[in-house]
Amino acid sequence: MADETKQQGGGEETPNAAKPKPTREELEAEQQAAKEQLQAILDSSRPKHLGYGITSGVGNIVSGAVGAAGVIVLAPMMGTAVGAKEGGVVGGTLGLIGGAVVGAVGGVAVAVGGAVQGVTQIVRGAAATPAAIIEPSRGKWWNDAEGKWILTNLDDEEKALLNVPEEDDDILGNAKKWAKESTKPPGAITASKVASTAYYDALEVAPDAEPSKLKRQYYLLARKYHPDRVGKDDEESAEKFKDVAEAYQVLSDPELRHKYDLEGKEGLSPDKTDVADGPQQADPAMLFAFLFGSDKFGDYIGRLAMATSALVADSPDVTAKDARIVQKRRVARLAIKLAERLRVWTAEDY
């Protein structure tokens, strides 16, 4: 019997073999992640004051009522259809009765649930109103994500960032490493299934590259050859900048990529925007700025979330909590730089 669980000649277990049970640490990590997600939902739904509470509460009550009506209407219809299919007229009648009972019970449960949530939100909003009146006068601001009033002290924020990597590699480092190592270079696989590899070569990826890897390579190479970095007189970099923009414009579009893989550049319109004639090709600098912002304005807008996502190739290692921390750091850095620029105008001896 034991031999039946092995593949012939390979000695490996078949797909039916029992999977190893998760360790205690893995289970605890999953539970902690679930608690954090639940807490994040509760925090984000906390009303700022009574007005927010009423708006949210009424929305829950209305949603519960609409959901209840849907259950009451659909349950008998589904019961009738299933019953008639199984038992004809008698079965349909019994299905109608059973569906009506289930619909009534389910509808009441949905309506009551919505009403309870609605009333709870209104009560929470009323309880939060005194703080909404007092806290702004203390210099605090409302954080929607955390559902609480925050006091920001730029001096403290600056001290906290002293030992933090400028590129947030303490959070993004592993994801960046994974993205780099999992991106196959040109020639890593056979290219016999595509008519041309020119665009893939321009982005320095293999023809089977996933969309997230294409986006990452475009972000890295476009930044490398961007006129704002290399200067407008560097003609070689300017050509490479145009090449990677054109390549990404085609390969990021599933239809154009499919056409290109089958027929090469000959299968595309002259402007590389369609399989037939279309509008003029997008300006490379505008395309990059539209997707990721411009490094020229880095001190004013920082690295946008879209750019961070491209940098790590949408790595699953970067959680929602990690993203919020990175965003908080970005805002703090921008605020500190803004304060430095304004200091000359706010100094006492001005």
C-alpha positions as CSV (number, residue, x, y, z in Angstrom):
1,M,0.0,0.0,0.0
2,A,2.8,2.4,0.8
3,D,4.2,2.0,-2.7
4,E,0.9,3.2,-4.1
5,T,1.5,6.7,-2.7
6,K,4.7,7.1,-4.6
7,Q,5.1,7.9,-8.2
8,Q,6.7,5.2,-10.3
9,G,10.5,5.6,-10.4
10,G,10.4,9.0,-8.8
11,G,9.8,8.2,-5.2
12,E,7.8,11.4,-4.7
13,E,4.4,11.6,-3.1
14,T,1.4,11.9,-5.3
15,P,-0.9,15.0,-5.1
16,N,-3.2,13.0,-2.8
17,A,-0.5,12.8,-0.1
18,A,-1.4,14.6,3.1
19,K,0.0,18.1,3.2
20,P,2.0,19.1,6.3
21,K,0.0,20.8,9.0
22,P,0.8,24.5,9.5
23,T,3.1,25.2,12.5
24,R,1.9,27.0,15.6
25,E,3.9,30.1,14.5
26,E,2.1,30.1,11.1
27,L,-1.3,29.8,12.7
28,E,-0.5,32.5,15.2
29,A,0.7,34.8,12.4
30,E,-2.5,34.1,10.4
31,Q,-4.6,34.9,13.5
32,Q,-2.7,38.1,14.1
33,A,-3.1,39.2,10.5
34,A,-6.9,38.5,10.7
35,K,-7.1,40.6,13.9
36,E,-5.2,43.4,12.3
37,Q,-7.5,43.4,9.3
38,L,-10.6,43.3,11.5
39,Q,-9.2,46.2,13.6
40,A,-8.4,48.2,10.5
41,I,-12.0,47.8,9.3
42,L,-13.4,48.9,12.6
43,D,-11.0,51.8,12.8
44,S,-11.8,53.0,9.2
45,S,-15.6,52.8,9.9
46,R,-15.4,54.8,13.2
47,P,-17.4,58.1,12.7
48,K,-15.7,61.4,13.2
49,H,-18.7,63.0,14.8
50,L,-22.5,62.8,14.9
51,G,-23.0,63.9,11.3
52,Y,-20.7,61.2,10.0
53,G,-22.4,58.7,12.4
54,I,-25.9,59.6,11.1
55,T,-24.8,59.4,7.4
56,S,-23.1,56.0,8.0
57,G,-25.9,54.7,10.2
58,V,-28.7,55.6,7.7
59,G,-26.6,54.0,4.9
60,N,-26.4,50.8,6.9
61,I,-30.1,50.8,7.7
62,V,-31.1,51.4,4.1
63,S,-28.6,48.8,2.8
64,G,-30.1,46.3,5.3
65,A,-33.6,47.1,4.1
66,V,-32.7,46.7,0.5
67,G,-30.9,43.4,1.2
68,A,-33.8,42.1,3.2
69,A,-36.2,42.9,0.3
70,G,-33.9,41.1,-2.1
71,V,-33.8,38.0,0.1
72,I,-37.6,38.0,0.6
73,V,-38.2,38.2,-3.1
74,L,-35.4,35.9,-4.4
75,A,-35.7,33.0,-1.9
76,P,-39.3,31.9,-3.0
77,M,-38.4,32.3,-6.6
78,M,-35.3,30.1,-6.2
79,G,-37.2,27.6,-4.1
80,T,-39.9,27.3,-6.7
81,A,-37.4,26.8,-9.6
82,V,-35.4,24.2,-7.7
83,G,-38.5,22.4,-6.5
84,A,-40.2,22.4,-9.9
85,K,-37.0,21.0,-11.5
86,E,-36.9,18.1,-9.0
87,G,-40.6,17.4,-8.3
88,G,-42.8,19.1,-10.9
89,V,-45.8,21.1,-9.7
90,V,-45.8,19.6,-6.2
91,G,-42.1,20.1,-5.8
92,G,-42.5,23.7,-7.1
93,T,-45.3,24.4,-4.6
94,L,-43.2,23.0,-1.7
95,G,-40.2,24.9,-2.9
96,L,-42.3,28.1,-3.0
97,I,-43.5,27.6,0.6
98,G,-40.0,26.7,1.9
99,G,-38.4,29.6,0.0
100,A,-41.0,32.0,1.5
101,V,-40.2,30.8,5.0
102,V,-36.4,31.0,4.4
103,G,-36.8,34.4,2.7
104,A,-38.9,35.8,5.6
105,V,-36.4,34.6,8.2
106,G,-33.4,35.7,6.2
107,G,-34.9,39.0,5.4
108,V,-35.7,39.8,9.0
109,A,-32.1,38.8,9.9
110,V,-30.6,41.1,7.3
111,A,-32.9,44.0,8.1
112,V,-32.2,43.6,11.9
113,G,-28.5,43.4,11.2
114,G,-28.5,46.6,9.1
115,A,-30.6,48.4,11.8
116,V,-28.2,47.3,14.6
117,Q,-25.2,48.5,12.6
118,G,-26.9,51.7,11.8
119,V,-27.9,52.5,15.3
120,T,-24.4,51.6,16.5
121,Q,-22.8,54.0,14.1
122,I,-25.1,56.8,15.2
123,V,-24.3,56.1,18.8
124,R,-20.6,56.0,18.1
125,G,-20.9,59.3,16.2
126,A,-22.7,61.0,19.1
127,A,-20.0,59.7,21.5
128,A,-17.2,61.1,19.2
129,T,-18.8,64.6,18.9
130,P,-17.2,66.2,22.0
131,A,-13.7,65.1,20.8
132,A,-14.5,66.5,17.3
133,I,-15.1,69.9,18.9
134,I,-12.1,69.9,21.3
135,E,-9.3,68.1,19.4
136,P,-9.0,70.5,16.4
137,S,-8.3,73.4,18.8
138,R,-5.4,71.3,20.2
139,G,-3.8,71.1,16.7
140,K,-5.0,67.5,16.0
141,W,-6.3,66.2,12.7
142,W,-8.6,63.3,12.0
143,N,-7.0,60.2,10.5
144,D,-9.7,58.3,8.5
145,A,-7.5,55.1,8.1
146,E,-7.0,54.8,11.9
147,G,-10.2,56.4,13.0
148,K,-8.7,58.7,15.6
149,W,-7.4,62.2,16.2
150,I,-3.7,62.6,15.6
151,L,-1.2,65.2,16.8
152,T,1.7,65.6,14.4
153,N,5.0,67.0,15.7
154,L,7.4,67.5,12.9
155,D,10.4,67.5,15.3
156,D,9.4,64.1,16.6
157,E,8.7,62.9,13.1
158,E,12.1,64.0,11.9
159,K,13.9,62.2,14.8
160,A,11.9,59.1,14.1
161,L,13.1,59.1,10.5
162,L,16.8,59.6,11.3
163,N,17.5,55.8,11.3
164,V,15.0,54.9,8.6
165,P,16.4,54.1,5.1
166,E,15.5,56.9,2.6
167,E,14.1,54.2,0.2
168,D,12.2,52.4,3.0
169,D,14.3,49.2,2.4
170,D,13.5,48.0,5.9
171,I,10.0,47.4,4.7
172,L,10.4,47.1,0.9
173,G,13.9,45.5,0.8
174,N,12.8,41.9,0.6
175,A,10.1,42.7,-2.0
176,K,12.6,44.6,-4.1
177,K,14.9,41.6,-4.0
178,W,12.1,39.2,-4.9
179,A,11.1,41.4,-7.8
180,K,14.6,41.6,-9.1
181,E,15.4,37.9,-8.8
182,S,12.1,36.7,-10.3
183,T,12.4,38.9,-13.4
184,K,13.8,36.8,-16.1
185,P,16.3,38.6,-18.4
186,P,16.2,38.3,-22.2
187,G,17.2,34.9,-23.4
188,A,16.2,33.2,-20.2
189,I,13.6,31.2,-22.1
190,T,13.0,30.3,-25.7
191,A,11.6,33.1,-27.8
192,S,10.3,30.8,-30.6
193,K,6.7,31.6,-29.8
194,V,6.9,35.3,-30.5
195,A,7.6,37.0,-33.8
196,S,9.9,39.6,-32.4
197,T,11.7,40.2,-29.1
198,A,12.6,43.8,-29.7
199,Y,10.2,45.3,-27.2
200,Y,11.1,42.7,-24.6
201,D,14.8,43.3,-25.1
202,A,14.1,47.1,-24.7
203,L,12.6,46.4,-21.3
204,E,15.3,43.7,-20.5
205,V,12.7,41.0,-19.8
206,A,11.9,37.6,-21.2
207,P,8.9,37.2,-23.6
208,D,6.8,35.5,-20.9
209,A,7.2,38.4,-18.4
210,E,4.2,39.1,-16.2
211,P,2.5,42.5,-16.4
212,S,3.8,43.5,-13.0
213,K,7.4,42.7,-14.1
214,L,6.9,44.8,-17.3
215,K,5.7,47.7,-15.1
216,R,8.7,47.4,-12.8
217,Q,11.2,47.3,-15.6
218,Y,9.6,50.3,-17.3
219,Y,9.7,52.2,-14.1
220,L,13.4,51.5,-13.5
221,L,14.6,52.0,-17.0
222,A,12.5,55.1,-17.7
223,R,13.9,56.7,-14.5
224,K,17.4,55.7,-15.5
225,Y,17.2,57.4,-19.0
226,H,14.7,60.2,-18.1
227,P,15.9,63.6,-19.4
228,D,15.4,65.1,-16.0
229,R,18.2,62.7,-14.7
230,V,20.6,62.5,-17.6
231,G,20.1,65.9,-19.2
232,K,18.5,66.9,-22.5
233,D,21.7,66.8,-24.4
234,D,22.3,63.0,-23.9
235,E,20.9,61.8,-27.3
236,E,21.6,58.1,-26.6
237,S,19.7,58.1,-23.3
238,A,16.9,60.0,-25.0
239,E,16.5,57.3,-27.6
240,K,16.5,54.6,-25.0
241,F,13.9,56.5,-23.0
242,K,11.7,56.6,-26.1
243,D,12.3,52.9,-26.8
244,V,11.3,51.7,-23.3
245,A,8.2,54.0,-23.4
246,E,7.1,52.6,-26.8
247,A,7.8,49.0,-25.6
248,Y,5.8,49.4,-22.4
249,Q,3.0,51.2,-24.3
250,V,2.5,48.1,-26.5
251,L,3.3,45.3,-24.0
252,S,1.1,46.7,-21.2
253,D,-1.9,46.5,-23.5
254,P,-3.0,42.8,-23.6
255,E,-4.5,43.2,-27.1
256,L,-1.5,45.0,-28.6
257,R,0.9,42.5,-26.9
258,H,-0.9,39.6,-28.4
259,K,-0.8,41.1,-31.8
260,Y,2.9,42.0,-31.4
261,D,3.7,38.5,-30.3
262,L,2.0,37.1,-33.4
263,E,3.2,39.5,-36.1
264,G,5.9,41.8,-34.5
265,K,5.9,45.5,-35.1
266,E,4.4,45.0,-38.6
267,G,1.1,43.9,-36.9
268,L,0.7,47.3,-35.2
269,S,-0.3,50.7,-36.4
270,P,2.4,53.2,-37.3
271,D,1.9,55.0,-33.9
272,K,2.0,51.7,-31.9
273,T,-1.3,52.5,-30.3
274,D,-3.6,50.1,-32.1
275,V,-3.8,47.2,-34.6
276,A,-5.0,49.8,-37.1
277,D,-4.5,53.5,-37.6
278,G,-5.1,55.5,-34.4
279,P,-4.1,58.7,-32.6
280,Q,-0.5,60.0,-32.4
281,Q,1.8,58.1,-30.0
282,A,1.9,59.4,-26.5
283,D,4.8,61.6,-25.5
284,P,7.3,59.4,-23.4
285,A,7.8,62.0,-20.7
286,M,4.1,62.5,-20.4
287,L,3.4,58.7,-20.2
288,F,6.0,58.3,-17.4
289,A,4.7,61.3,-15.5
290,F,1.1,60.2,-15.8
291,L,1.9,56.7,-14.4
292,F,4.5,57.5,-11.7
293,G,4.9,61.3,-11.4
294,S,8.1,63.1,-12.2
295,D,11.4,63.0,-10.3
296,K,11.6,66.7,-11.0
297,F,8.9,67.2,-8.4
298,G,10.1,64.5,-6.0
299,D,10.6,67.0,-3.2
300,Y,7.0,68.1,-3.6
301,I,5.1,64.9,-4.1
302,G,7.5,62.1,-3.1
303,R,7.3,58.6,-4.5
304,L,3.7,57.9,-5.4
305,A,2.0,54.6,-4.4
306,M,1.9,53.6,-8.1
307,A,5.7,54.0,-8.3
308,T,6.2,51.9,-5.2
309,S,3.9,49.2,-6.5
310,A,6.0,49.1,-9.7
311,L,9.2,49.1,-7.9
312,V,8.3,45.9,-6.0
313,A,6.4,44.3,-9.0
314,D,3.2,44.2,-6.9
315,S,4.9,41.8,-4.4
316,P,2.5,40.1,-2.0
317,D,5.1,40.6,0.7
318,V,4.1,44.3,1.0
319,T,0.9,44.2,3.1
320,A,-1.7,46.9,3.5
321,K,-0.1,47.8,6.9
322,D,3.3,48.1,5.3
323,A,1.8,50.4,2.6
324,R,0.3,52.6,5.2
325,I,3.6,53.0,7.0
326,V,5.4,53.8,3.8
327,Q,2.7,56.4,3.0
328,K,3.0,57.9,6.4
329,R,6.7,58.3,6.0
330,R,6.3,59.9,2.6
331,V,3.9,62.5,4.0
332,A,6.2,63.2,7.0
333,R,9.2,63.7,4.7
334,L,7.3,66.0,2.5
335,A,6.0,68.0,5.5
336,I,9.5,68.3,6.9
337,K,10.9,69.6,3.5
338,L,8.0,72.1,3.3
339,A,8.7,73.4,6.8
340,E,12.3,73.9,5.9
341,R,11.3,76.0,2.8
342,L,8.9,78.1,4.9
343,R,11.3,78.6,7.8
344,V,12.8,81.7,6.2
345,W,9.4,83.3,6.1
346,T,8.3,82.3,9.6
347,A,11.6,83.1,11.5
348,E,11.1,85.6,14.2
349,D,13.6,88.0,12.8
350,Y,12.1,88.1,9.4
